[in-house]
């Protein structure tokens, strides 16, 4: 019983750290997205928005890997490798699909509230971030940064 209490405390700490890292990455995501829109005077919706949102998301993912590996999940998987980075990228790409498609839908098909047009790309990006949050946390915690001590324990059959 004592062990399960320790695990729930660990999950609470992981979630708190993940949220802090999420705020940092969201700020980076929005900064890159809005910089690209400002620089090109395009990308407030449609295909250019999707492209810019993909670029900004990938910048945030790179930052996310380093912070989540070194702090949020404290390197507890016991490994830092190309395989782990590949898993992180795979989980992040799934999250990107959810994030970018949700954000693109809002930016392109949901009418901006009157007076909010200038902020609509950022609002759409935040909607995408919210939609992808849970899948990223679960994938990072249980796949990418899971403890290395897991063993199959089976006979090798499916």
Secondary structure by P-SEA (a helix, b strand, c coil): caaaaaaaaaaaaaaaaaaaaaaaaaaaaaaaaaaaaaacccccccaaaaaaaaaaaaaaaaaaaaaaaacccccccccccaaaaaaaaaaaaaaaaaaaaaaaaaacccccccccccaaaaaaaaaaaaaaaaaaaaaaaccccccccccccccccc
